[in-house]
Amino acid sequence: MNEQNIDIFEHIHASYYQLTAAERKVADYVLNRQAQVQFMSITQLADECGTADATVSRFCRSLGLKGFNAFKMELARHSAPAAEEKEEHPFDTLPGRCREIGRMGIEAVNQTIELVNESDVERAVEMLDKAGRVYCFGAGGSMLMAKEFAHLFSNVTNKFTAVSDSHMQMIAAASMSQDDVMVLFSYSGATTLGLQELELARARGVKTILVTRFNKSPAANLADVVLRCGSNEGPFQFGSVPAKIAQLIVMDVLFQEYCARNSEQCEKSTEAIAAALSSMHL
């Protein structure tokens, strides 16, 4: 079946009585809450339907789709016409685009601040402080966030390393000691690479921190500490700027708390780095 030609809602109706009872729960929820499901994780949808993640996966495959992400893309594709029927849209003019972009950025910041959990932040900072090495991982756009995180902390400590190649990430995950910490950036919390890395870390007794949008996701079930970022990202928004802004806020919260805990050491480090870099500026 060609996924591009599926009218997903018609297909759900047509396939409804071929689905299992558990899959029909998912179908009912999707049909009644089409817009919301686009922004949910597979675990969130499963919880809302009172089913397992595997049931949602089977439901997607029963519709001829490869998986949950492909299903969300079809939802977004076939929900789009309703939005296009509006006479005016914030993105129709340059001033409107600027205002809407600013609004989304501010909303991402505010949502993230609301999601900050003090005890989780303290646990994460404690882990970073005691770590021998901190390995920062991510896939695709999330790898950019991992690099930025390691770069931010390079001003105060040399123990943070961003590993960009997926094979090298797996090698690093399989080689970590119990003194090390893994920080994984994954907006969805449902990438195959991220799950494999978390499972390797858990098997080796390595502490893990996950930065994600969803506290109910496969990766969240494996991480020791889950730090949530705000900003809803649709299935066609790959690494949107508001999502990045939200993750940057989480990074800065961790960084500021780390510096507050190690103020003397961090001050000496930043002064030394500033002196070393002074000759590189006019």
Beta strands, then each sheet from edge to edge (+ up, - down):
strand 1: 134-138
strand 2: 160-162
strand 3: 181-185
strand 4: 207-212
strand 5: 225-228
sheet 1: 2+ 1+ 3+ 4+ 5+
end
